[in-house]
């Protein structure tokens, strides 16, 4: 009898059970999870600074690829875990899945039209010298960025930081070739930037 009582108490107070949120999302107050896919390359920039006509001077190179995206699916991605005990029904945790971009970059090639230093002359493949800011291996994920004026301005973003330094100031145009997991590929080049040593 005592063993049955202990077992009942264990089931009532200890064992949690995972359940789904209410289908309306009211339990967790989660919006529908929106999945997007890349449809085009909107822009290629260096640290987002060379969008104008002026040639900017930089001591660090961050390549930013801004992708056009479109919504492909809407799904309920909500999870809730509560205690099995009726006394613990109000103690639960919700996980809401934010909007995301499916797939990613399967391959990328980056080169400059000018020498960076004696070890990296013009035309040298530089992709291994860039560190992605999102993900650590291929396929590299595309970050979802929500626009300020509605879904039309939402976009996907991939950024990479160059880990080598120039030996002197030179004007560079970086050429980028990107292959996506959905089969699309893009080729673009940045506007000219002056890449100079830090000191």
C-alpha positions in Angstrom: 0.0 0.0 0.0 2.8 2.4 0.9 4.5 1.7 -2.4 1.3 2.5 -4.3 1.0 5.8 -2.5 4.7 6.7 -3.3 4.1 5.9 -6.9 1.0 8.0 -7.1 2.8 11.0 -5.5 5.7 10.6 -8.0 3.3 10.7 -11.0 1.4 13.7 -9.6 4.2 16.0 -8.6 7.3 14.9 -10.5 6.6 13.6 -14.0 6.3 16.4 -16.6 4.5 15.7 -19.9 5.0 17.7 -23.1 1.8 18.9 -24.8 1.1 21.1 -27.8 -0.1 24.6 -27.4 -3.7 25.4 -28.1 -4.2 25.3 -31.9 -5.2 29.0 -31.8 -1.9 29.9 -30.1 -3.8 31.5 -27.2 -2.1 29.3 -24.6 1.4 30.5 -25.5 0.4 33.6 -27.4 2.8 32.6 -30.2 2.3 33.8 -33.8 2.5 31.4 -36.7 6.0 30.5 -37.7 6.8 31.8 -41.1 9.3 30.1 -43.4 10.9 32.0 -46.3 13.0 31.1 -49.2 15.7 33.1 -51.1 14.5 34.4 -54.5 17.3 36.8 -55.4 20.3 38.9 -54.3 19.1 42.4 -53.5 22.5 43.9 -52.7 26.2 43.3 -52.0 28.0 45.8 -49.8 31.0 46.2 -47.6 29.8 46.7 -44.0 26.7 48.4 -45.5 28.8 51.6 -46.0 29.4 51.8 -49.7 25.9 52.4 -50.9 26.6 55.9 -52.0 28.8 57.3 -54.7 31.7 58.2 -52.5 34.6 55.7 -52.0 34.9 55.0 -48.3 38.1 54.1 -46.4 38.0 51.1 -44.2 40.4 49.2 -41.9 38.2 46.1 -41.8 36.2 44.3 -44.5 32.8 42.9 -43.7 31.0 41.6 -46.8 27.2 41.8 -46.4 24.8 39.9 -48.8 21.2 41.0 -48.6 18.8 38.5 -50.2 15.3 38.9 -51.5 13.0 36.4 -49.8 9.4 35.2 -50.1 7.2 33.3 -47.7 6.8 29.7 -48.6 5.0 28.1 -45.6 3.1 29.0 -42.4 3.2 26.5 -39.6 2.4 26.3 -35.9 5.7 25.9 -34.2 4.9 26.2 -30.5 5.8 23.8 -27.7 4.7 23.8 -24.1 5.7 21.6 -21.2 3.6 21.5 -18.0 3.5 19.3 -14.9 1.1 16.4 -14.9 -0.2 17.5 -11.5 -3.4 19.6 -11.4 -1.6 21.8 -8.9 1.1 22.6 -11.5 -1.0 23.3 -14.5 -0.1 27.0 -14.4 3.7 26.3 -14.4 4.7 25.8 -18.0 7.3 27.1 -20.5 6.5 28.1 -24.0 8.9 28.2 -27.0 7.9 30.3 -29.9 9.7 29.7 -33.2 10.5 33.0 -35.0 10.4 33.5 -38.8 13.3 31.9 -40.5 14.9 31.5 -44.0 15.1 27.9 -45.3 18.3 26.5 -46.7 21.4 28.6 -47.0 24.6 29.2 -48.9 26.1 25.9 -50.2 29.2 27.5 -51.7 30.8 31.0 -51.9 33.8 32.4 -53.8 35.3 35.9 -53.0 38.2 37.7 -54.6 39.5 41.2 -55.0 40.7 43.0 -58.1 43.8 44.3 -56.2 46.6 43.0 -54.0 45.8 42.8 -50.3 49.4 42.0 -49.4 52.2 39.9 -50.8 50.5 36.7 -49.8 47.2 37.6 -51.3 47.7 39.2 -54.7 44.8 40.3 -56.9 42.5 37.4 -57.9 43.4 35.2 -55.0 40.5 33.1 -53.6 39.7 34.7 -50.3 36.7 32.7 -49.0 38.8 30.7 -46.6 40.0 33.9 -45.1 36.5 35.1 -44.3 34.7 34.1 -41.1 30.9 33.9 -41.4 28.9 35.8 -38.8 26.1 33.2 -39.0 26.9 29.5 -38.9 30.3 27.8 -38.9 30.0 25.3 -41.8 28.3 24.9 -45.1 25.4 25.3 -45.8 25.7 28.7 -44.1 22.4 29.9 -42.7 20.7 33.1 -43.9 19.5 35.3 -41.0 15.9 36.6 -41.2 15.8 40.3 -40.7 12.4 42.0 -40.2 11.9 45.3 -41.9 10.5 48.3 -40.2 7.6 48.9 -42.6 6.0 45.5 -43.1 6.7 42.2 -44.7 7.7 43.7 -48.0 10.9 45.0 -46.5 11.8 41.7 -44.7 15.1 40.3 -46.1 17.7 37.6 -45.6 21.2 38.5 -44.5 24.6 36.8 -44.6 27.7 38.5 -43.4 31.4 37.5 -43.5 34.4 39.2 -41.9 37.9 39.2 -43.6 40.6 38.0 -41.3 43.7 39.3 -43.2 45.1 42.8 -43.2 46.5 44.9 -46.1 50.1 46.0 -46.2 49.2 49.4 -47.7 46.1 51.4 -48.7 44.7 50.3 -52.0 41.3 50.6 -53.8 39.5 47.2 -53.9 36.5 45.9 -55.7 35.4 42.5 -54.2 33.8 40.0 -56.5 31.5 37.4 -54.9 29.9 34.3 -56.4 27.3 32.5 -54.3 25.5 29.1 -54.7 22.4 28.5 -52.7 20.9 25.2 -51.5 17.7 25.8 -53.5 19.7 25.7 -56.7 20.0 29.5 -57.3 23.3 31.2 -57.9 24.4 34.8 -57.9 27.4 36.8 -59.0 28.0 40.4 -57.9 30.7 42.9 -57.0 31.0 45.6 -54.4 31.5 49.3 -55.1 35.2 50.4 -54.7 36.5 50.8 -51.2 39.9 51.9 -49.9 41.3 49.1 -47.7 44.1 50.4 -45.5 46.2 49.1 -42.6 44.9 49.7 -39.1 48.0 51.6 -38.0 
